[in-house]
Amino acid sequence: MKISARNKLAGTVVGIEKGAVNATVQIDLGGGSIVSAMITNASVEDLGLEVGKTAYAIVKASDVMVGAD
């Protein structure tokens, strides 16, 4: 898989909660870190996502927010 984003985080799908149109996919990155992403149900099917399969959370830096106290 070639992509332009450099922030590719590999993990294991630990949850998929489907709604009417979209699904929330949870990916366990290890070390207690879980990333959640909302994608379409069609994308879940197209990617063949299932609990236990390897998947990637790909983060585009322009869409990341950072905060501090």
C-alpha positions in Angstrom: 0.0 0.0 0.0 1.5 3.3 -1.1 0.0 6.5 0.4 1.2 10.1 0.8 0.6 10.3 4.5 3.5 9.3 6.7 1.5 8.6 9.9 0.5 5.0 9.4 -0.3 3.2 12.6 -0.7 -0.6 12.4 -3.0 -2.4 14.8 -5.7 -5.0 15.2 -9.4 -4.3 14.8 -11.1 -4.8 18.2 -14.5 -3.4 17.5 -16.9 -2.5 14.7 -20.2 -0.7 15.5 -22.4 -0.3 12.5 -25.1 2.4 12.3 -27.5 3.1 9.5 -24.9 4.5 7.2 -21.6 4.8 9.1 -19.5 2.5 11.3 -17.1 3.2 14.2 -14.0 1.1 13.8 -11.7 0.6 16.8 -8.1 -0.4 16.2 -5.8 -1.5 19.1 -2.3 -0.1 18.5 -0.9 -1.9 21.5 0.4 -0.6 24.8 -3.2 0.4 25.8 -3.8 2.7 22.8 -7.0 2.4 20.8 -7.8 4.6 17.8 -11.5 5.0 16.7 -12.5 6.1 13.2 -15.9 6.6 11.6 -16.1 5.3 8.1 -19.0 4.3 5.9 -20.5 0.8 6.1 -19.6 0.4 2.5 -15.9 1.0 3.3 -16.0 -1.6 6.1 -17.2 -4.1 3.5 -14.8 -3.0 0.8 -11.8 -3.3 3.1 -13.0 -6.6 4.5 -12.7 -5.3 8.0 -13.4 -7.8 10.8 -12.6 -8.0 14.5 -9.2 -9.7 14.8 -7.8 -8.5 11.4 -4.9 -6.2 11.0 -5.7 -2.7 9.9 -4.1 0.7 9.7 -5.1 4.0 11.1 -3.7 6.6 8.7 -3.5 10.2 10.1 -3.1 13.2 7.8 -1.3 15.8 9.8 -3.5 18.7 8.5 -6.4 17.0 10.2 -4.9 16.6 13.7 -5.7 18.9 16.6 -3.3 19.4 19.5 -4.2 20.9 22.9 -2.5 21.7 26.2 -3.5 22.8 29.6 
